[in-house]
Amino acid sequence: MDYTWIIEIDIFCSIILSILLYSLLKNYDRQTKQRCYMKALITGIISFIAEINWALIEGKFFPEPRIINYLTNAVYYISSIMMGYNWLCYVEISLDSPFYKNKILRGIARIPILMVIAGVIASYFNGIFFYIDENNVYHRGNLIFLHTFLCHLFTLVTSIHSLIKSFKTKIYLKAVEYRILSMFLIFPLIIGIIQIIVPSIPTVSIGITLAFLFVYIDLQNLLISVDTLSGLNNRNQLIRYLGGRIRNDFENENLYLFMLDVNKFKSINDTYGHVEGDAALVRCSEALKLASKHEKNFIGRYGGDEFIIIADLKNDEEAESVCTKMKDALAQICEEDKVSYDLSLSIGYARYEKSMKSIQAFIAAADQKLYEAKKRRDLKD
């Protein structure tokens, strides 16, 4: 076995995870979820460093004593399972599950860690996970598969849970985030299979690094698609989503686009200040989420005080019902927050037609209806 290759790969993977960790530390906000992600990275780096030292020993680069070889492998086995546990905590918090706040569930999740620690200690005496012979050479034990299974168990559970939640949630952004999290298992699984087939190829660290890198990049891209004030999809994400729907769906006769804006928003800003103006936009955003909580509607902030909702509906009667729900939801929120001024929405909607040759034509049709709705409101005032 080429131990130089193992050392080089693990050093490279350690550097990649360290860069991710540094990036997180720069924007560290002390949230529990972020701490769990950072712990997963740290334990991953520790496992890589342990493997580097193991390769130095096995490759006879440095004459280290037998006890150091044992401790090196002990650190590798324990840090590997800890990485899986920390990843579990991160994902479960991201899924808004009760896991992290439930001491009993966390205690059950720690059982595999205790099993590995017990196995590592026992290995010093009977080699159930691994043993170091009199020539200071590492050998796998008969129960090595148990450690591998327990490490993958954490990622398997989180991937399945994330995938299930992605289908259940009605919020588009959450569904995308959950699907990204469910993909973490793919890289270690594929690379692990390769290593089983060809044991001489050191690939586990590559799989773990690719998994962290994939999730990090995709989640960062998702953040770029989010409007920071409202937490809704931003305009770029709206255009991508709508373009995909129009391009990929052969029949779009049930596709509706709602254009909304806040009535007399400039007056709210001028009278109560921009901070209250931002609060008004947040209330409107929450109202749109509340009105769509049982539906898989796409909700986005188009810009300024304008919002867009994309929904699959049967007819205009259902569209009118959506408008009523949104107005009622906003009125409910204003009542709960004891808003002292009139905060309301004007809404226009359009049904997609094949004659609409572009996204802009579809939006323009809804915008025209919005203009008409605002004009009617002005006449009443």
VOBABA-467675 format. One record per residue: x, y, z of N, C-alpha, C in turn. Coordinates in steps of 0.05 Angstrom, whole numbers, padded with zeros to 5 digits, always signed. Layout:
XYZXYZXYZ...
//
This chain:
+00017-00024+00000+00000+00000+00000+00018+00025+00000+00010+00045-00016+00025+00069-00018+00016+00089+00004+00030+00089+00026+00022+00106+00049+00026+00135+00043+00044+00141+00025+00049+00169+00018+00023+00181+00005+00010+00165-00011-00015+00173-00023-00036+00179-00002-00038+00162+00018-00058+00165+00039-00053+00192+00054-00027+00196+00060-00020+00221+00074-00027+00246+00058-00021+00245+00032-00026+00268+00015-00056+00274+00013-00072+00252+00009-00101+00255+00007-00113+00266+00032-00105+00255+00055-00116+00265+00081-00107+00293+00088-00083+00301+00080-00075+00328+00084-00092+00347+00068-00096+00339+00042-00113+00356+00024-00141+00358+00035-00153+00336+00044-00180+00336+00055-00182+00352+00080-00161+00351+00097-00161+00366+00122-00160+00396+00116-00145+00404+00095-00144+00432+00087-00171+00442+00078-00185+00425+00062-00212+00433+00051-00231+00437+00074-00232+00418+00093-00250+00421+00116-00242+00445+00134-00217+00450+00136-00207+00473+00152-00216+00499+00139-00215+00500+00112-00225+00524+00098-00255+00529+00104-00270+00507+00103-00299+00509+00109-00303+00519+00137-00287+00508+00156-00289+00516+00184-00282+00545+00188-00261+00554+00174-00253+00582+00176-00275+00600+00165-00287+00592+00143-00309+00608+00132-00332+00610+00151-00338+00589+00165-00360+00590+00185-00352+00607+00209-00327+00605+00218-00318+00621+00241-00320+00650+00236-00315+00659+00211-00317+00687+00204-00345+00698+00207-00365+00680+00203-00393+00689+00205-00407+00675+00229-00392+00669+00250-00402+00654+00272-00423+00670+00287-00447+00659+00289-00469+00674+00303-00478+00659+00329-00463+00639+00337-00468+00625+00362-00494+00609+00363-00506+00605+00340-00530+00588+00339-00523+00559+00343-00541+00545+00357-00535+00516+00363-00531+00501+00338-00547+00506+00317-00544+00492+00292-00516+00496+00280-00507+00520+00280-00480+00526+00269-00458+00512+00285-00462+00512+00311-00442+00499+00328-00440+00469+00322-00463+00456+00317-00463+00428+00310-00449+00422+00284-00453+00440+00264-00440+00437+00238-00410+00440+00242-00401+00459+00258-00373+00464+00263-00361+00440+00278-00375+00429+00297-00365+00405+00311-00362+00381+00292-00380+00379+00273-00378+00357+00253-00353+00361+00237-00347+00385+00229-00323+00391+00213-00298+00385+00230-00298+00394+00255-00275+00391+00272-00269+00361+00277-00290+00346+00283-00285+00317+00287-00277+00303+00261-00286+00313+00239-00277+00302+00213-00247+00308+00209-00239+00332+00215-00210+00339+00212-00193+00322+00231-00203+00318+00255-00188+00302+00275-00184+00273+00264-00206+00262+00252-00204+00235+00241-00184+00234+00219-00182+00255+00202-00163+00255+00180-00134+00257+00191-00131+00274+00211-00104+00277+00223-00095+00250+00236-00114+00236+00249-00107+00210+00261-00099+00190+00239-00113+00191+00216-00106+00173+00194-00079+00180+00183-00072+00206+00182-00046+00214+00173-00024+00202+00191-00028+00204+00217-00008+00193+00235-00006+00163+00233-00030+00150+00229-00030+00121+00225-00013+00113+00200-00017+00129+00178-00002+00123+00154+00028+00127+00158+00036+00147+00174+00064+00152+00180+00076+00129+00195+00059+00117+00214+00069+00094+00229+00071+00069+00211+00049+00064+00196+00048+00040+00180+00069+00041+00157+00074+00065+00148+00094+00068+00126+00122+00069+00136+00126+00067+00163+00153+00067+00175+00168+00093+00171+00152+00115+00168+00165+00141+00165+00178+00150+00191+00163+00144+00214+00173+00151+00240+00170+00127+00259+00190+00121+00275+00189+00098+00293+00173+00106+00319+00146+00104+00317+00130+00111+00340+00123+00085+00356+00121+00086+00382+00116+00062+00398+00088+00051+00393+00084+00026+00401+00060+00011+00396+00035+00024+00408+00039+00036+00432+00017+00049+00446+00007+00073+00431+00025+00087+00417+00017+00110+00401+00001+00101+00377+00009+00079+00366-00007+00067+00343-00035+00061+00352-00038+00049+00376-00064+00042+00387-00080+00068+00392-00068+00087+00404-00082+00112+00410-00091+00127+00385-00073+00126+00365-00080+00139+00339-00105+00127+00327-00106+00100+00327-00130+00087+00316-00154+00091+00334-00150+00093+00360-00172+00098+00379-00185+00125+00373-00167+00145+00369-00177+00172+00362-00192+00172+00336-00182+00157+00316-00195+00156+00290-00223+00144+00293-00226+00122+00307-00251+00108+00310-00271+00125+00325-00263+00138+00346-00281+00154+00363-00289+00180+00349-00270+00193+00336-00276+00218+00322-00294+00213+00298-00292+00190+00286-00309+00184+00263-00338+00182+00271-00343+00168+00294-00370+00165+00303-00381+00191+00314-00363+00207+00326-00372+00233+00336-00379+00252+00313-00366+00250+00291-00372+00266+00268-00401+00259+00258-00407+00234+00258-00434+00225+00250-00455+00236+00269-00450+00235+00295-00469+00245+00315-00473+00275+00312-00451+00290+00309-00453+00319+00306-00469+00326+00281-00465+00311+00260-00480+00316+00235-00510+00310+00240-00515+00289+00255-00543+00283+00262-00556+00307+00276-00542+00318+00296-00553+00340+00311-00558+00364+00293-00539+00370+00275-00542+00392+00257-00566+00389+00239-00570+00366+00227-00592+00361+00209-00619+00362+00224-00620+00349+00247-00645+00349+00262-00654+00377+00270-00635+00394+00277-00642+00422+00284-00651+00436+00258-00638+00431+00236-00646+00443+00210-00675+00434+00203-00682+00410+00210-00709+00399+00203-00730+00408+00223-00722+00424+00243-00741+00434+00264-00754+00410+00279-00739+00389+00282-00749+00366+00297-00744+00369+00327-00759+00355+00344-00756+00358+00373-00731+00344+00383-00716+00331+00366-00694+00314+00375-00675+00328+00394-00664+00352+00386-00642+00364+00401-00652+00374+00428-00677+00380+00431-00688+00390+00456-00697+00367+00474-00698+00343+00464-00707+00320+00479-00683+00304+00489-00679+00304+00515-00656+00291+00528-00657+00261+00524-00681+00249+00523-00683+00220+00520-00674+00212+00492-00683+00227+00471-00675+00221+00444-00645+00225+00440-00634+00246+00452-00605+00251+00449-00590+00229+00463-00601+00219+00486-00588+00197+00500-00587+00172+00483-00610+00166+00470-00611+00142+00452-00591+00145+00429-00589+00169+00418-00571+00174+00396-00542+00171+00404-00536+00174+00429-00508+00171+00439-00500+00142+00443-00519+00124+00442-00512+00096+00447-00491+00085+00428-00493+00091+00401-00472+00082+00383-00444+00093+00391-00443+00117+00401-00417+00128+00410-00406+00112+00433-00423+00106+00452-00414+00090+00475-00406+00062+00466-00420+00051+00447-00412+00024+00436-00385+00025+00423-00379+00046+00408-00353+00049+00395-00331+00053+00416-00336+00070+00436-00316+00074+00457-00310+00048+00471-00331+00033+00478-00327+00007+00491-00312-00012+00473-00318-00011+00447-00304-00029+00428-00275-00022+00425-00269+00004+00425-00241+00013+00423-00225+00004+00448-00237+00007+00471-00223-00001+00496-00219-00032+00495-00240-00046+00487-00238-00076+00486-00217-00084+00465-00214-00068+00444-00195-00076+00423-00166-00077+00434-00160-00062+00455-00133-00063+00466-00127-00091+00478-00149-00104+00486-00145-00130+00499-00151-00154+00480-00173-00151+00464-00180-00174+00447-00183-00168+00417-00178-00143+00409-00177-00136+00381-00204-00139+00366-00226-00132+00379-00252-00136+00365-00256-00116+00342-00245-00092+00345-00246-00072+00323-00220-00073+00307-00198-00073+00322-00172-00073+00309-00151-00082+00330-00128-00090+00321-00106-00096+00339-00080-00089+00327-00060-00085+00344-00033-00078+00335-00015-00101+00343-00002-00114+00323+00014-00137+00329+00041-00129+00341+00057-00149+00347+00083-00144+00360+00102-00129+00342+00096-00128+00316+00113-00113+00298+00102-00084+00293+00083-00076+00310+00071-00050+00309+00056-00045+00283+00043-00067+00273+00027-00065+00248-00002-00067+00255-00018-00050+00243-00047-00049+00247-00061-00072+00232-00081-00084+00245-00098-00104+00232-00127-00099+00240-00145-00104+00221-00174-00102+00226-00183-00125+00243-00202-00119+00262-00214-00140+00278-00239-00152+00265-00250-00172+00278-00274-00186+00267-00299-00168+00267-00301-00149+00285-00324-00132+00286-00320-00104+00275-00301-00101+00257-00296-00076+00244-00320-00065+00229-00336-00084+00219-00360-00076+00204-00380-00062+00221-00380-00068+00248-00398-00055+00266-00393-00025+00268-00367-00018+00270-00360+00010+00271-00369+00024+00245-00364+00012+00222-00371+00023+00197-00402+00027+00195-00417+00007+00204-00446+00008+00204-00456+00031+00222-00445+00033+00246-00454+00054+00265-00448+00082+00255-00425+00085+00242-00418+00112+00231-00438+00119+00208-00444+00100+00191-00462+00106+00169-00491+00107+00178-00497+00096+00202-00525+00096+00212-00534+00125+00216-00517+00141+00227-00525+00169+00232-00532+00183+00206-00515+00181+00186-00520+00195+00161-00544+00182+00146-00547+00156+00149-00570+00142+00137-00597+00153+00148-00598+00155+00175-00622+00164+00188-00628+00193+00180-00608+00210+00180-00612+00238+00174-00620+00242+00144-00608+00226+00127-00615+00228+00098-00644+00220+00093-00652+00198+00105-00680+00189+00101-00699+00209+00113-00693+00218+00137-00711+00238+00151-00713+00264+00134-00690+00273+00124-00690+00298+00108-00707+00294+00082-00704+00271+00069-00718+00266+00044-00749+00265+00049-00757+00252+00071-00785+00250+00078-00796+00278+00083-00782+00294+00099-00791+00321+00106-00792+00339+00081-00775+00334+00062-00775+00351+00038-00801+00347+00022-00813+00323+00023-00838+00318+00009-00862+00328+00026-00859+00329+00052-00881+00337+00069-00884+00367+00072-00862+00382+00072-00863+00411+00076-00877+00425+00053-00892+00446+00059-00906+00461+00039-00890+00486+00030-00867+00490+00044-00851+00514+00038-00829+00506+00019-00829+00519-00004-00811+00512-00026-00781+00513-00017-00773+00535-00004-00745+00537+00004-00737+00516+00024-00755+00509+00042-00749+00487+00061-00746+00461+00047-00763+00456+00027-00761+00431+00012-00734+00428-00002-00725+00450-00013-00699+00450-00027-00676+00444-00006-00677+00458+00017-00657+00455+00037-00656+00426+00047-00680+00414+00052-00681+00387+00062-00670+00367+00042-00675+00371+00016-00665+00353-00005-00634+00355-00006-00623+00379-00002-00594+00382-00002-00582+00366+00022-00595+00368+00045-00585+00354+00069-00586+00323+00064-00607+00315+00050-00610+00286+00046-00588+00274+00028-00574+00292+00013-00554+00282-00006-00527+00277+00008-00524+00284+00033-00498+00281+00047-00489+00252+00046-00507+00233+00048-00499+00204+00049-00487+00194+00023-00495+00206+00001-00488+00195-00025-00458+00192-00029-00443+00213-00024-00414+00211-00029-00399+00191-00012-00403+00191+00015-00390+00171+00031-00398+00142+00024-00424+00139+00016-00434+00113+00009-00420+00102-00016-00419+00119-00037-00407+00110-00062-00377+00105-00059-00364+00124-00045-00335+00121-00041-00329+00097-00022-00347+00093-00003-00343+00070+00015-00345+00044+00001-00364+00042-00018-00367+00018-00035-00341+00013-00051-00330+00034-00062-00305+00032-00077-00283+00021-00059-00282+00031-00034-00260+00021-00016-00264-00008-00008-00289-00016-00006-00294-00044+00001-00284-00062-00022-00290-00053-00047-00281-00069-00071-00251-00068-00074-00239-00045-00069-00210-00042-00071-00199-00030-00045-00194-00047-00025-00185-00038+00001-00160-00021+00001-00143-00025-00019-00118-00011-00019-00121+00019-00026-00145+00027-00036-00149+00054-00044-00161+00070-00021-00147+00090-00011-00157+00106+00012-00177+00127+00003-00203+00121+00006-00223+00138-00006-00243+00149+00014-00244+00140+00039-00264+00148+00058-00263+00178+00063-00239+00189+00067-00236+00218+00072-00245+00234+00048-00241+00224+00024-00251+00238+00000-00281+00240+00000-00295+00217+00006-00324+00217+00007-00335+00236+00027-00323+00237+00051-00332+00255+00072-00328+00284+00064-00305+00290+00053-00299+00318+00045-00318+00327+00023-00323+00310+00003-00341+00317-00019-00369+00322-00008-00378+00306+00012-00404+00309+00024-00407+00336+00037-00387+00343+00054-00388+00369+00068-00387+00392+00047-00370+00389+00027-00367+00410+00007-00392+00414-00009-00405+00392-00017-00429+00393-00033-00452+00407-00017-00456+00399+00008-00477+00411+00024-00471+00440+00030-00446+00447+00036-00439+00475+00042-00444+00493+00018-00435+00484-00006-00438+00501-00030-00468+00504-00037-00483+00482-00036-00511+00483-00044-00527+00500-00024-00521+00498+00002-00535+00514+00022-00528+00544+00019-00503+00550+00012-00495+00577+00007-00510+00588-00018-00512+00572-00038-00527+00580-00062-00556+00585-00056-00567+00569-00037-00595+00573-00029-00598+00599-00014-00578+00606+00002-00580+00632+00017-00579+00655-00003-00564+00652-00024-00563+00673-00045-00591+00678-00057-00608+00657-00056-00634+00658-00069-00655+00669-00050-00647+00676-00025-00667+00685-00005-00665+00715+00000-00688+00728+00001-00690+00756+00008-00684+00758+00038-00665+00774+00046-00655+00774+00074-00676+00786+00093-00692+00806+00084-00711+00818+00102-00735+00801+00107-00747+00790+00086-00772+00775+00088-00768+00745+00093-00745+00735+00085-00740+00706+00087-00754+00691+00064-00765+00705+00045-00778+00693+00022-00757+00689-00001-00766+00676-00022-00749+00674-00046-00745+00702-00057-00721+00707-00067-00716+00733-00079-00724+00733-00109-00719+00756-00122-00728+00759-00150-00713+00739-00168-00688+00735-00164-00672+00716-00181-00683+00688-00179-00689+00679-00155-00700+00653-00151-00728+00651-00163-00743+00672-00162-00770+00672-00174-00768+00668-00204-00750+00682-00217-00747+00680-00246-00738+00651-00253-00719+00640-00237-00710+00612-00243-00733+00592-00240-00748+00596-00218-00770+00577-00213-00792+00579-00235-00800+00603-00241-00821+00607-00260-00812+00598-00288-00787+00604-00294-00776+00595-00320-00777+00565-00322-00769+00551-00300-00770+00522-00300-00798+00511-00303-00817+00523-00290-00845+00514-00292-00855+00517-00321-00850+00540-00332-00861+00545-00359-00846+00527-00380-00820+00523-00376-00804+00508-00395-00809+00478-00393-00813+00468-00369-00815+00439-00365-00843+00427-00365-00863+00444-00359-00891+00434-00358-00904+00438-00386-00914+00416-00397-00927+00418-00422-00955+00431-00420-00968+00426-00398-00994+00438-00393-00993+00456-00369-00996+00482-00373-00995+00501-00352-01021+00517-00348-01043+00505-00357-01068+00520-00356-01077+00524-00327-01066+00509-00308-01073+00512-00280-01053+00529-00265-01035+00541-00279-01014+00557-00265-01023+00586-00263-01024+00596-00238-01032+00623-00232-01009+00639-00220-01008+00665-00227-00988+00683-00215-01003+00706-00202-00997+00710-00177-01009+00732-00162-00988+00754-00158-00995+00779-00165-00977+00802-00160-00990+00818-00137-00975+00824-00116-00986+00839-00093-00968+00862-00087-00980+00884-00077-00963+00904-00065-00978+00917-00041-00962+00930-00024-00973+00942+00000-00986+00969-00006-01010+00972+00003-01025+00997-00002-01012+01020+00014-01007+01042+00001-00996+01067+00013-00971+01062+00029-00953+01045+00018-00929+01038+00032-00911+01062+00036-00910+01080+00016-00893+01104+00019-00902+01121+00043-00929+01122+00046-00940+01138+00069-00932+01125+00096-00931+01099+00097-00922+01085+00121-00893+01092+00128-00876+01091+00107-00848+01098+00111-00844+01127+00119-00859+01145+00106-00856+01174+00112-00866+01181+00140-00888+01167+00148-00901+01174+00173-00888+01160+00197-00881+01135+00194-00871+01119+00217-00842+01112+00215-00829+01118+00193-00800+01112+00190-00795+01086+00176-00770+01083+00166-00763+01060+00150-00762+01034+00167-00756+01036+00193-00756+01012+00209-00784+01000+00211-00804+01017+00215-00831+01007+00215-00840+00998+00187-00829+01011+00167-00835+01003+00140-00825+00974+00135-00801+00968+00145-00790+00941+00142-00807+00921+00158-00816+00930+00182-00833+00913+00198-00860+00907+00184-00870+00926+00169-00895+00922+00154-00890+00901+00132-00867+00903+00119-00861+00883+00098-00858+00855+00109-00846+00853+00133-00843+00827+00146-00871+00816+00154-00889+00833+00163-00916+00824+00170-00930+00814+00145-00926+00828+00123-00939+00818+00098-00927+00791+00089-00901+00788+00093-00888+00763+00086-00899+00740+00103-00902+00745+00129-00913+00725+00147-00942+00718+00140-00957+00738+00131-00985+00733+00123-00986+00715+00099-00968+00720+00079-00968+00703+00055-00961+00674+00062-00942+00671+00080-00934+00644+00089-00958+00631+00104-00971+00646+00121-00993+00635+00136-01016+00627+00118-01022+00643+00098-01043+00637+00079-01037+00613+00062-01011+00607+00058-01003+00584+00041-00992+00561+00056-00997+00560+00082-00983+00539+00099-00993+00511+00092-01017+00508+00080-01027+00482+00073-01024+00477+00043-01010+00495+00029-01007+00492+00000-00978+00494-00008-00971+00483-00031-00944+00484-00041-00940+00507-00060-00948+00531-00050-00945+00555-00066-00917+00566-00065-00908+00577-00087-00882+00591-00088-00887+00620-00080-00873+00629-00059-00876+00657-00050-00850+00671-00053-00850+00695-00065-00826+00710-00069-00830+00740-00066-00809+00754-00059-00809+00783-00058-00798+00793-00084-00814+00807-00099-00807+00816-00126-00789+00840-00125-00793+00856-00104-00777+00880-00101-00793+00902-00087-00780+00918-00070-00793+00939-00055-00816+00927-00039-00841+00937-00044-00864+00927-00029-00881+00909-00046-00869+00897-00067-00883+00879-00085-00876+00850-00079-00896+00833-00080-00892+00804-00075-00906+00789-00098-00896+00764-00102-00908+00747-00122-00913+00720-00110-00936+00708-00116-00943+00681-00109-00949+00665-00134-00938+00641-00136-00944+00624-00159-00958+00599-00148-00981+00593-00159-00997+00570-00148-01010+00555-00170-01015+00529-00165-01030+00512-00183-01059+00511-00173-01077+00522-00189-01105+00524-00181-01123+00514-00204-01147+00506-00197-01166+00496-00217-01179+00518-00233-01186+00539-00220-01202+00560-00234-01199+00587-00219-01212+00607-00230-01211+00634-00218-01224+00635-00191-01244+00618-00187-01257+00617-00161-01237+00610-00138-01220+00591-00144-01199+00584-00125-01179+00607-00121-01174+00621-00143-01155+00644-00142-01167+00666-00124-01193+00670-00126-01206+00690-00109-01204+00682-00079-01206+00656-00075-01204+00645-00048-01176+00650-00036-01156+00647-00053-01128+00652-00045-01125+00681-00037-01136+00699-00053-01135+00728-00047-01147+00734-00019-01170+00722-00015-01184+00726+00011-01168+00716+00034-01156+00692+00031-01139+00681+00052-01116+00699+00059-01103+00710+00039-01080+00728+00043-01088+00753+00058-01110+00765+00050-01120+00790+00063-01128+00784+00092-01142+00761+00096-01150+00754+00123-01126+00748+00141-01106+00735+00130-01082+00729+00145-01067+00754+00154-01066+00774+00136-01053+00799+00143-01069+00814+00164-01095+00814+00161-01112+00827+00181-01109+00814+00209-01106+00788+00209-01102+00773+00234-01076+00781+00247-01054+00782+00231-01028+00790+00242-01028+00818+00252-01040+00836+00238-01042+00864+00246-01057+00867+00272-01078+00851+00275-01093+00852+00300-01077+00842+00324-01062+00820+00319-01045+00808+00340-01023+00827+00348-01011+00841+00328-00989+00860+00334-00998+00888+00341-01025+00891+00341-01037+00917+00348-01025+00940+00331-01025+00935+00305-01015+00955+00286-01035+00979+00286-01024+01003+00289-01041+01027+00292-01049+01039+00265-01037+01031+00243-01043+01043+00217-01055+01021+00199-01066+01030+00177-01078+01012+00157-01056+00998+00142-01054+00972+00145-01035+00956+00130-01051+00935+00114-01051+00938+00088-01067+00920+00071-01053+00916+00045-01064+00897+00029-01052+00889+00004-01072+00893-00019-01061+00902-00042-01076+00901-00067-01065+00877-00082-01083+00862-00095-01075+00837-00108-01087+00836-00137-01070+00827-00155-01078+00821-00182-01067+00794-00190-01082+00779-00206-01072+00753-00213-01078+00747-00243-01063+00729-00254-01067+00721-00282-01063+00691-00284-01077+00679-00303-01074+00651-00309-01056+00648-00333-01038+00628-00331-01019+00625-00353-01034+00616-00379-01026+00628-00401-01037+00621-00427-01014+00616-00446-01018+00599-00465-00997+00591-00484-00988+00615-00501-01006+00635-00503-00999+00658-00519-00978+00675-00506-00974+00671-00480-00953+00686-00465-00926+00674-00472-00910+00689-00487-00885+00678-00498-00862+00680-00479-00865+00694-00456-00842+00697-00438-00852+00700-00409-00833+00698-00391-00838+00702-00363-00849+00730-00358-00836+00749-00372-00844+00777-00368-00873+00782-00377-00882+00768-00398-00910+00771-00407-00929+00761-00386-00922+00739-00373-00939+00727-00352-00940+00746-00328-00918+00757-00320-00917+00776-00297-00932+00801-00304-00929+00810-00329-00942+00835-00338-00972+00832-00337-00982+00808-00343-01011+00804-00343-01022+00807-00315-01007+00795-00295-01016+00798-00267-01012+00826-00258-00991+00839-00267-00986+00867-00258-01008+00886-00268-01019+00880-00292-01041+00896-00303-01066+00893-00285-01071+00869-00276-01094+00864-00258-01089+00878-00232-01064+00878-00222-01058+00892-00197-01063+00922-00201-01055+00933-00223-01060+00962-00228-01090+00968-00228-01106+00950-00240-01134+00955-00240-01146+00953-00212-01136+00934-00196-01145+00931-00168-01139+00956-00152-01115+00967-00155-01107+00991-00141-01123+01015-00150-01129+01016-00175-01145+01038-00186-01173+01038-00174-01185+01014-00172-01211+01012-00160-01210+01020-00131-01189+01013-00117-01186+01020-00089-01184+01051-00086-01169+01063-00103-01165+01092-00102-01192+01107-00107-01208+01096-00125-01234+01108-00130-01253+01106-00106-01250+01084-00091-01266+01081-00067-01257+01101-00045-01231+01105-00043-01220+01123-00023-01226+01152-00030
//
